[in-house]
Amino acid sequence: MTELVNCIECGKKVSNQAENCPHCGKKPKTNNCLICDKPIQYSRKIHLECCGAFSCPACNNISKYSNFFNEDTFIGYREETVECSNCGHPLHFDNCYLCKYPVLREEAKIRDNGECDSNVYHRLCYKKRTGCFIATEIYNSPIASEVLILKEFRDNIFMSSNFGQKFIKFYYHISPTMADFLSKHSFLKRIIRYVFFEPLLFFIKKYGKTKL
C-alpha cells in the first residue's frame, strides 16, 4: 500500500514506495506498525490513528486520539492538557511508553515498574509491547542488561533453528498474558527470576557467546 512517510534523513514527506527521497536523495526507512502492520516512519512503532479512541470522563463523548493530535506532535512532553470538544472538560494526557503519543490518564494502562514512577500505555499499545515480555516484567525495563542479553541470544542463536523459531512464536502468543499476571504478583516474579532467569543468564554468558 502506497503511503506518505517522513524521510528519516530530512523529515520531508516521501512515498514509502520510493527508492530514494526526492528531497535529500537518501532511501526512506520504514517499519511496520505493530497494530495494523502497515508501513510507518522509521522512528515510530505505531500509527497515531491505530492508538484507538478514548471517552471523556465527564460526558463519555468518544474521540479518537488523532482528532486532538497529529503525527508530528512534539514527543517528550508530560502532563499535556486539552479540553473535550463536546463539554469542555479538561483532558489530561501523558506519553505512552511504547509509541510516545499522548494517552489520556483515565484510559491509560499503567504498569508499575517498581521504581520511582510508572509506565503508562494506550491499552492497545500495552498488548503490543515488543521484546521479551516476561523478562521485561521480571527486570522492570526493556533495556535492562539482562533483557538485552536474552534478546541477543534469541536473535543470534535461538532463532537459527526451526525449533527455536516455533518456540519463540508460541512464547509471543502466551507471554503478554503471563507478563500481566506477574505484574500483580511480585513474590512470584522474584521466584521466577532466581530459579529460572538467573541460571539461564549464567549459561548464556558462559556458553552462548553473547557480545554483551
N, C-alpha and C positions, 0 to 999 in steps of 0.2 A: 504494500500500500504506500503510495506516494504521500509524503508529509513534509512540511517545512520544519526544520530544526535549527537551533542556533549552532553555528560553527564553533567548535571548542577553541579554535585559534583566535578568530577575530570577533566572535559573538554575533555576527550578522546572519540573517535568515538565508537558508540554503536547502534545496531539496535533499531528502535523505537518500535519493537515488543517484545524486550527482557523484561523479568520480572525484572531482576536486571542487573546492569552494570557488565560485567565480569572483569573490572579493579578494581573498588572500592567496588562492592557489593551493591551499592545503586540503587534504582529504578530510571531510567532516566525519567525526566519530560519533557513533550512537550506541546505546544499549537497548535492551528490550524492557519495557515497563513490566514490573513484577505483577501487576494486576491484569492488564489486558494483553500483554506480550507483544505489543506493537512498538516500533522504534521510538526512542526517546533520546533527548540530548545526553551526551556522554556523561555529564556531571550529575545527572538526575537518576533516580531509581524508579519513580512513579510519576505518571502524568497528574497534574493538579485535578483534572477532570475525573480521574479514577479514585481520588480520595473520598468520594462519596458526598453525602449531604448531612446536614445537622438540623435539629429543631430548636427554635428559640425557647429558652427556659421559661419565658413569661407567657408567650401566646401560642407556642407549639407550631409556629409557622415553619414550614420546611424550606430550606435554602441549600443550594449547592455551594461548596467552598469556592468554586470557580466564579460564582456570582459576586464574590467580595474581593477576591484576589486574582492575580494573573500569573502566568508562568515566570514573569520577570520580577515578581515581588522580592524585595530585599530579604535575603536569608540571614538569619542571625539575631533578629530582634526577639525580645521577650515581652510578655505582658502587653501585647497589642490589643487595643480596644476599638471596636466599631459599634454602630447601632443597628438593631434589627430593622430591616426595610419595611416591616409590617407595623410594628408597635413602637419602635424607637428604643426598646430596651437595650442597655449596654451589653455587648457581647465581648467576652474576654478570651483572647487566644494566646496559646503558647506555640512553640515549634515542635512538630512531630520529630521524634528522634531518628526515624528512618528516612523519610522523604524531605524533611526540613521545611515543609509547608506549614501554614498555620493550622492549628487544631483547636476547636472550642473546648475549653476546660471541662465543661459539664458533660461533654460527649467523649472525652479522651479516655483511652485505655491506659492506665497508669501502672507501671511496673517499678516497685521499689528496688533500687539497685544496691541497697544495703550500705550506702554511703551517705553523703550529706544531702542529696536530693534524689529525685525520682525521674525516670524517663517517661515521657508521655508519647502516645502514638494515636493516629487515627485508628479506629477499630479494624479497618481493612489492612492498614499497614502492619498492625501488630500480628495479624495472621500470616503476613508475608515476610516476616523478618528473615534475613538471609544468614548463611553461615551455619556453624554448629550450634543448633538451638539449645540443646541440653547443656553443652559445655559453656555456652554463653550465660545461661542461667546459673550454672554452678559457680562460675568465676566472676559473675556480675558485670561483665563487659565483653563486647565483641572483639575488642582489641587487646585483651589480656594476653600476656606472653604465652600462657598455656593454651589458649584458644588458637592463637596463630600457629603454634607448633602442630596442633591437631589438624588444622586446615591444610598445612603444608604436607603432612603425612597423607591426608585424604587425597589431595590433588596429585602428588608426585608418585605415590606408591600404591595406595589402596585402589584408586580409580584405574590403575593399569590392568587390572584383572576383571574378567567378566563377573565373577562372584562379587568383587568389590563394588562394581557399578550397580548390581542388583541390590546389594545390601544398602548402599547409600540412598537409592530410590525408595526403599522400604523405610529407611530411617527418616527421611524427609517427610514421609507420609504420616508417621506417628509422633515424631519428636515435638511439633508445636503443642500438641495436647499434653504430652509429658512435661514439657517445659512450663506450661501454665500451671500444672499440678504441683510441680516442685517449687514454683514461686510462692506457694502458700504453705509450704512445709520446710522450714529452714533446717530442722533437725535431719530430715531425710536427705536434704542437699549435702549436708556435711558427711553423712554416711557414704553416699554415692561418690563424693569427691575423694575420700580417703581409701575406700575399699576398691573402687574401680578406676577413676581417672588418674590418681597419683601413680599407681603401679603401671598403668598404660603409658603415661608420660615418661616414666623411668625407662621402660622398654624402648620407646621410640627414640629417646635421646641416646640410648646406648647402642641400639641396633638399627634404627630407622634411617640413619644418615641424614638427619634434619640439618638444615643450614642455620637454624635459629638457636 
